[in-house]
Amino acid sequence: MTEVSERISRTGQRPTRNRLAIVEALHASPRPITIHEILEAQPQLAQSSVYRNLVVLEQARTVRRIVTDHEFARYELAEDLTGHHHHLICVECGAVEDVAAPAGLERSVHNAAEQIARSTGFRTEHHRIDLLGRCKQCA
């Protein structure tokens, strides 16, 4: 929470109780969650407050929004707070699950990014891979 508070403060905002409650809900979840699920985990929060504070947390690079083809975005803590991972996104129900990629795939992506940097001058800061398909329940 110290790192989260410092990031929020660097944006000129305060690490309020509501913001930290949202971070706690995201930290407790094993997967990215919707605003509705944040409210279930932290029922004392008002929905409007969650919407406003998620914007602040995104600007503070504490929270990342994952957009799917479905109605609701999902949120998770920033990867540098939780560890590098990718996502499995169900095109049927919109479920999002975290997944670690095999080391060989990570090396290939890293090598490709270096090759692109040499040819274009573009410097990759990080990458993400979203695999789209159907979850076990929808398949």
Backbone torsions as a table, in degrees:
resi	resn	phi	psi	omega
1	MET	NA	-24.4	178.6
2	THR	-62.9	-46.7	179.0
3	GLU	-62.5	-42.0	178.1
4	VAL	-61.2	-47.6	179.5
5	SER	-60.0	-41.8	178.8
6	GLU	-64.7	-41.2	178.6
7	ARG	-62.8	-43.3	179.2
8	ILE	-63.1	-44.5	-179.5
9	SER	-62.0	-37.4	179.7
10	ARG	-63.7	-20.5	177.7
11	THR	-89.2	2.9	-179.5
12	GLY	85.6	10.9	178.9
13	GLN	-107.7	170.8	177.9
14	ARG	-105.4	144.6	175.2
15	PRO	-79.6	78.8	-174.8
16	THR	-72.1	166.7	177.8
17	ARG	-57.8	-41.9	-179.6
18	ASN	-65.5	-41.5	179.1
19	ARG	-64.0	-42.2	-180.0
20	LEU	-70.6	-29.6	175.8
21	ALA	-66.5	-39.0	176.3
22	ILE	-63.5	-45.2	178.6
23	VAL	-60.0	-40.5	178.6
24	GLU	-62.5	-41.9	179.1
25	ALA	-63.6	-41.6	179.2
26	LEU	-67.9	-39.4	179.4
27	HIS	-64.3	-36.4	-177.7
28	ALA	-75.7	-17.3	-176.6
29	SER	-88.6	137.4	178.3
30	PRO	-80.1	-0.3	-177.6
31	ARG	-150.8	165.5	175.6
32	PRO	-61.9	141.8	-175.4
33	ILE	-127.3	159.9	179.6
34	THR	-84.5	169.5	175.3
35	ILE	-60.6	-40.0	177.8
36	HIS	-58.2	-41.9	179.3
37	GLU	-70.0	-33.0	174.1
38	ILE	-62.4	-43.7	179.8
39	LEU	-65.8	-34.1	175.9
40	GLU	-66.3	-38.9	-179.2
41	ALA	-74.9	-29.5	-178.5
42	GLN	-130.4	73.2	-173.1
43	PRO	-64.4	-14.1	179.0
44	GLN	-75.6	-13.4	-178.2
45	LEU	-83.4	143.9	173.7
46	ALA	-86.5	144.1	-178.2
47	GLN	-57.1	-43.0	180.0
48	SER	-62.5	-36.0	178.6
49	SER	-67.1	-39.0	179.1
50	VAL	-63.4	-45.6	178.4
51	TYR	-57.2	-50.2	-178.2
52	ARG	-62.5	-44.6	-175.5
53	ASN	-73.8	-28.2	174.8
54	LEU	-63.8	-35.3	176.7
55	VAL	-62.5	-45.8	178.6
56	VAL	-62.2	-43.7	-179.0
57	LEU	-66.6	-34.7	174.8
58	GLU	-66.3	-44.1	178.8
59	GLN	-62.4	-30.2	179.2
60	ALA	-83.6	3.6	-179.7
61	ARG	56.7	38.9	177.9
62	THR	-104.9	-31.1	-177.1
63	VAL	-125.1	144.8	176.4
64	ARG	-120.1	135.0	177.5
65	ARG	-93.7	134.4	177.0
66	ILE	-114.0	118.9	-177.8
67	VAL	-101.0	130.2	176.9
68	THR	-114.7	-174.3	177.1
69	ASP	-78.5	-3.3	-176.1
70	HIS	-95.0	177.4	-171.9
71	GLU	-62.9	-34.8	-172.1
72	PHE	-111.3	135.8	170.5
73	ALA	-76.1	160.5	175.9
74	ARG	-122.1	156.3	-174.9
75	TYR	-129.2	149.7	175.4
76	GLU	-149.2	164.8	175.0
77	LEU	-67.9	151.7	179.4
78	ALA	-57.1	144.0	-175.1
79	GLU	-58.3	-35.2	-179.5
80	ASP	-71.3	-10.5	174.3
81	LEU	-92.3	-26.4	-172.3
82	THR	-115.1	-21.7	-176.0
83	GLY	115.1	150.4	-176.2
84	HIS	-69.6	133.3	177.6
85	HIS	-160.4	173.7	178.8
86	HIS	-126.3	-174.4	-175.1
87	HIS	-131.3	145.2	167.5
88	LEU	-104.2	121.2	-176.8
89	ILE	-118.3	121.3	179.3
90	CYS	-81.6	122.7	-179.5
91	VAL	-77.5	-12.1	-179.6
92	GLU	-88.0	-56.5	-175.0
93	CYS	-106.0	-10.8	178.0
94	GLY	86.2	2.9	179.4
95	ALA	-60.7	144.8	177.9
96	VAL	-127.6	128.2	178.3
97	GLU	-124.5	144.5	174.4
98	ASP	-78.4	145.0	176.8
99	VAL	-149.0	139.4	174.3
100	ALA	-86.4	139.3	177.8
101	ALA	-87.3	149.5	175.8
102	PRO	-59.7	150.0	-177.9
103	ALA	-56.1	-37.4	179.7
104	GLY	-62.3	-40.2	177.6
105	LEU	-66.1	-43.2	178.6
106	GLU	-60.9	-41.4	177.4
107	ARG	-63.1	-42.1	179.5
108	SER	-62.1	-43.8	179.1
109	VAL	-64.2	-43.7	178.5
110	HIS	-60.2	-46.4	179.2
111	ASN	-63.3	-41.0	178.1
112	ALA	-63.7	-41.2	179.1
113	ALA	-63.8	-39.9	177.1
114	GLU	-64.3	-41.8	178.8
115	GLN	-63.7	-42.2	177.8
116	ILE	-63.6	-40.8	179.0
117	ALA	-61.4	-43.0	179.8
118	ARG	-63.5	-38.4	-175.5
119	SER	-86.6	-24.2	-175.3
120	THR	-119.5	-19.8	-174.9
121	GLY	86.1	-3.4	178.7
122	PHE	-74.3	128.6	-179.3
123	ARG	-106.2	111.7	-179.7
124	THR	-73.3	131.9	176.2
125	GLU	-92.9	-38.6	175.7
126	HIS	-163.6	172.6	179.2
127	HIS	-139.0	164.3	173.9
128	ARG	-146.9	147.5	178.0
129	ILE	-125.9	123.7	174.9
130	ASP	-110.4	120.1	176.2
131	LEU	-95.6	120.8	-177.8
132	LEU	-100.3	135.9	-180.0
133	GLY	179.0	-149.8	-179.9
134	ARG	-118.7	132.0	179.2
135	CYS	-68.8	173.2	-178.0
136	LYS	-56.0	-41.3	-177.5
137	GLN	-70.0	-34.0	-176.2
138	CYS	-90.8	-18.8	-175.3
139	ALA	-67.0	NA	NA
